[in-house]
Structures are given as structure tokens and as C-alpha cells.
Amino acid sequence: MTIYIETFLLQNILIDFCLLRLVLITSKSQSSFFRLLLASIISAGFSVITAMFITNNFMINIIKIICAIIMIKIAFKQTKKQFIYNFILLFLFTYAIGGAITSLTSSSYQTSFGMIMSSKVSLELISVIAIIITYVYELVVKNIKFKIKSNNLIYTIILKDHKTKLKLNAYLDTGNLLSYQGQPVLILDINAYLKLTRSNLINFYLSKMETIALGTVAGNDQLKLTKIDEVTIKINHEEKKFKNQYIAVSTNNFKQTNYQALLSPLFL
């Protein structure tokens, strides 16, 4: 079988970069695209030189270990403890990826430095797809972590006004200390308010209500202020009730969120 050095080199660079990306995502060590790419190129160079000039199995294994150490040293800024962790992860991912690629190949060939595998699907394409997946996975993980943190600040509340009852989610805004006459103020989405009061947008804007100033980094906003009969906040398995509760109505709909109100820490 004829093996082109350019193809062998490109495949090794892509696979090594993919492995380092997986280590990076798992260990969260400091790194950059340039460091990962440089480490992948140097590692691929080791592979080519070893495959061409070295046949002794003991020497090949020694070179593999040295190559892995150099890869980790170049790719990441790390402590000694992190280095050991990254080194172990690199070998774990190497065998895992190797097994996955082997399952996709139709035939394989042994070389002095490792296996050469052929498939109907280009190994370069498989490697590129794997690298893209690592970036997608990283974005998904970040989003999931944010969702988990956000959901810990979501509370179920029940609003009552006259004969209408409304159950919705409220987000605990830790920076919101809005109060009126010594009482905390609940900020409610306009749509939720209209549903609770069985009103419409025209009547809302025409009604004469008190206002309260809300300060943000973007400036000050005047929110209409009113009272409703009761607000119940569910905290774990308990309920906390507030009678004749002030609420401020926000006309900026919380469209992209899973909550319809903002709670002040003063409520808790």
C-alpha cells in the first residue's frame, strides 16, 4: 500500500488537534488555538519521522511518551498536577478515538508508529467533523451550565387580584432592591399583568397610576406601580404570602426567558 507523507501528516495533525480539544474541554486548562495547532503539528512531525526511520518497538513507545509530554507542555498552561491529569486524559481519548475510527474503517495497516486505516469515508473528513463537534459540545455545555445556574434562581409565584389567580415563574434578580414605602416591589411582565387584571394594552396606557423609577446601566425607566391582593412565593416546600403587594409593570416583555416576573431578594 502506498502512503503519501502529506496525507499521513495532515491526518495526524487533525487527529492530534481533536484529541487536544477534547482534553481542553474536559480539564479546562488554559490554552489557545495557536498552542493546540502548534502542538498538533509537532506531534505529527514525530509520527512521520518515527514511521520512516524507526522500527524498534521499545524506542517507538519511548518516543510516543516523549511526544505526548511535549504535546501537553506546548498545548496548555498548567501546574504539575494538571499536567498529570491532562497526560492521562490524552491517552484515554487517544484509545477512545482510535477505537471509534477503527469501527468506521474498512481495512487497516500496521506501521512502525501505529495503524494506517482506510475507509470509504475520508479520515480527514471524520477528523474535521470530530473537531467541529468539540466546538459545538463546548457551546452546549456552557449553555447548560448557565441554564442550571439560572434555574436555581427561578421561583414559582401565584398572583391573586379580585377573582383572578395567575401562576407563573419569577427570577430572583439579586441586584434588584426596588422598594416603595419600605416594601419590596415585584416587577411583572406586561402580558402577565394584562392577563391578571383582565385588561388590555390601551386601558393600561390610559390608566392613571403611580410610577416608580428603575435604575439600570442603560439609564432610568419609569414603571407604572399598582397593588394586587396577594402574592404567594413558593420556597422549597413552603409558601410565603404577601397581602396588598406592590407590583411594577414592565413593558419590556420577557420573551426570551422562562420567567414572567422579577423578584427582589427583599422578598426572601
C-alpha positions in Angstrom: 0.0 0.0 0.0 1.3 3.5 -0.9 1.1 6.0 1.9 1.7 9.7 1.0 3.6 11.7 3.6 1.3 14.7 3.1 -1.8 12.7 3.7 -0.3 11.0 6.7 0.9 14.3 8.1 -2.5 16.0 7.6 -4.4 13.1 9.2 -2.2 13.1 12.3 -2.4 16.9 12.7 -6.2 16.8 12.6 -6.5 13.8 14.9 -4.0 15.3 17.4 -5.8 18.6 17.3 -9.1 16.8 18.0 -7.5 14.9 20.9 -6.1 18.2 22.4 -9.5 19.9 22.0 -11.2 17.1 24.0 -8.5 17.4 26.7 -9.0 21.1 26.8 -12.8 20.9 27.2 -12.5 18.2 29.9 -9.7 19.8 32.0 -10.5 23.5 31.3 -6.7 24.2 31.2 -5.5 27.5 29.8 -4.7 27.3 26.1 -5.3 28.9 22.7 -6.0 27.8 19.1 -2.3 28.5 18.1 -0.9 26.5 21.0 -3.1 23.5 20.1 -2.3 23.7 16.5 1.5 24.0 17.1 1.4 21.0 19.5 -0.5 19.0 16.8 2.0 19.9 14.1 5.0 18.9 16.2 3.3 15.7 17.2 2.5 14.9 13.6 6.2 15.5 12.7 7.2 13.0 15.3 4.8 10.4 13.8 6.2 10.9 10.3 9.9 10.7 11.4 9.2 7.6 13.5 7.2 5.8 10.8 10.0 6.4 8.3 13.2 5.8 10.3 12.5 3.8 13.5 11.5 0.2 13.7 12.4 -0.8 17.2 9.2 -1.2 19.2 10.8 -0.2 22.5 12.1 3.0 21.0 8.8 3.7 19.3 7.0 3.5 22.7 9.5 5.8 24.3 9.1 8.3 21.5 5.3 8.1 21.9 5.6 9.0 25.6 8.0 11.8 24.9 5.8 13.1 22.1 2.8 13.1 24.4 4.7 15.0 27.1 5.8 17.6 24.6 2.3 17.9 23.2 0.8 18.6 26.6 3.6 21.0 27.6 3.1 23.1 24.4 -0.7 23.0 24.3 -1.5 24.0 27.9 -0.5 26.4 30.6 -0.7 24.1 33.7 0.5 23.1 37.1 2.3 19.7 37.7 -1.0 18.2 38.9 -2.9 19.5 35.9 -0.1 18.1 33.6 -0.5 14.6 35.0 -4.3 14.9 34.6 -4.0 16.1 31.0 -1.5 13.4 30.2 -3.8 10.7 31.4 -6.8 12.3 29.5 -4.7 12.4 26.3 -4.1 8.7 26.4 -7.7 7.9 27.3 -9.0 9.9 24.4 -6.4 8.5 22.1 -7.6 4.9 22.6 -11.2 6.0 22.6 -10.9 7.9 19.3 -8.7 5.1 17.9 -11.4 2.6 18.6 -14.1 4.8 17.1 -12.1 5.4 13.9 -11.3 1.7 13.6 -15.0 0.9 13.7 -15.6 3.2 10.8 -12.8 1.8 8.6 -13.0 -1.0 6.1 -9.3 -2.0 6.4 -6.2 -1.2 8.4 -2.5 -1.5 8.0 0.2 -1.7 10.7 3.1 0.7 10.6 6.0 1.1 12.9 4.3 4.0 14.7 0.7 2.8 14.6 -2.2 1.9 12.4 -3.0 3.2 8.9 -6.7 2.9 8.3 -8.6 3.2 5.0 -12.3 3.8 4.7 -14.9 4.8 2.2 -15.3 7.9 4.4 -12.2 10.2 4.3 -10.3 10.1 7.6 -9.7 13.8 7.2 -13.4 14.4 7.0 -14.0 12.3 10.1 -11.4 14.3 12.0 -12.7 17.7 10.9 -16.3 16.7 11.8 -15.0 15.5 15.2 -13.2 18.9 15.8 -16.4 20.7 14.8 -18.4 18.6 17.3 -15.9 19.5 20.1 -16.7 23.2 19.5 -20.5 22.6 19.4 -20.2 20.4 22.5 -18.3 23.2 24.3 -21.1 25.8 23.4 -23.8 23.3 24.6 -22.0 22.7 27.9 -21.6 26.4 28.6 -25.3 27.0 27.8 -26.4 24.1 30.0 -24.3 25.4 32.9 -25.9 28.8 32.5 -29.4 27.3 32.4 -28.7 25.2 35.6 -27.4 28.3 37.4 -30.4 30.4 36.2 -32.9 27.7 37.1 -31.7 27.7 40.7 -32.9 31.3 40.9 -36.4 30.6 39.5 -39.3 30.6 41.9 -42.9 29.7 41.4 -45.3 32.5 42.4 -49.1 32.8 42.5 -50.7 36.2 42.0 -54.2 37.0 43.1 -56.3 40.0 42.2 -60.0 40.1 42.8 -61.2 36.8 41.5 -58.3 36.1 39.2 -55.4 33.8 40.1 -52.2 33.5 38.0 -49.4 31.1 38.5 -46.0 31.9 36.8 -42.2 31.8 37.2 -40.2 34.6 38.8 -36.5 35.2 38.6 -34.6 36.2 41.7 -32.7 39.3 40.5 -30.0 39.6 43.2 -29.2 43.2 42.1 -32.8 44.3 42.3 -33.6 46.1 45.5 -36.6 48.1 44.2 -38.9 49.1 47.1 -41.8 51.5 47.7 -42.8 52.9 51.1 -40.5 50.4 52.7 -42.0 47.4 50.9 -40.2 45.3 48.2 -41.7 45.7 44.7 -42.4 42.8 42.3 -41.6 43.6 38.7 -44.2 41.9 36.4 -44.2 41.4 32.7 -46.9 43.5 30.9 -48.6 40.5 29.3 -48.9 38.7 32.7 -50.3 41.9 34.2 -52.9 42.2 31.5 -53.9 38.6 31.9 -54.1 39.0 35.7 -56.2 42.2 35.6 -58.2 41.1 32.5 -57.4 44.4 30.9 -55.9 45.4 27.5 -52.9 47.5 26.5 -54.9 50.6 25.6 -56.5 50.8 29.0 -53.1 50.2 30.7 -51.6 53.2 29.0 -54.6 55.4 29.6 -55.0 54.5 33.2 -53.6 56.9 35.8 -51.2 55.0 38.1 -48.3 55.9 40.3 -44.9 55.4 38.8 -41.6 54.2 40.3 -38.1 54.8 38.9 -36.0 51.8 37.9 -32.3 52.5 37.5 -30.2 50.3 35.1 -26.8 50.7 33.4 -28.8 51.9 30.3 -30.4 54.7 32.3 -33.6 55.2 34.3 -37.0 53.8 33.4 -40.4 54.8 34.9 -42.6 51.8 35.6 -46.3 52.0 36.5 -47.0 51.0 40.0 -50.1 49.3 41.4 -51.3 47.0 44.1 -52.7 43.5 43.9 -54.5 41.5 46.5 -51.9 38.8 47.2 -48.5 37.4 46.1 -47.5 33.8 47.2 -43.9 32.7 46.7 -43.1 29.0 46.9 -39.7 28.5 48.5 -38.8 24.8 48.6 -41.8 23.2 50.2 -43.0 26.3 52.0 -45.1 29.3 50.9 -44.6 32.9 51.8 -47.6 35.2 51.3 -47.7 39.0 50.9 -51.0 40.8 51.1 -51.7 44.1 49.3 -48.5 43.7 47.4 -47.0 46.5 45.2 -46.1 45.4 41.7 -44.3 47.4 39.0 -45.3 46.7 35.4 -42.5 46.3 32.8 -43.4 47.0 29.2 -40.3 45.2 28.1 -41.7 41.7 27.6 -39.6 38.8 28.9 -40.0 37.0 25.6 -36.7 35.1 25.5 -36.9 33.8 29.1 -38.8 31.2 31.1 -40.0 33.7 33.7 -42.5 36.5 33.7 -41.6 38.4 36.8 -38.5 39.6 38.7 -38.2 39.1 42.5 -36.2 41.2 44.8 -34.0 39.5 47.5 -36.1 41.6 50.0 -38.9 39.2 49.5 -36.9 36.3 50.8 
